[in-house]
């Protein structure tokens, strides 16, 4: 099973499933295509955008489970 972790880069997450982009966009991460965002971890992005990283991970991983 695929799973998103705190230490994964945004680029890695997007490669797992393009449907995850919508969740990230809804969390306020509107610059997913920016080169710098590709080298930012999920934990760093959550911190910068003021989101609880565990809540974000739950959303991302729940999506992956439902997409199986």
Secondary structure, 3 states (H helix, E strand, C coil): CCCCCCCCEHHHHHHHCCCHHHHHHHCCCCCCCCHHHHCCEHHHHHHHHCCCHHHHHHHHHHHHHHCC
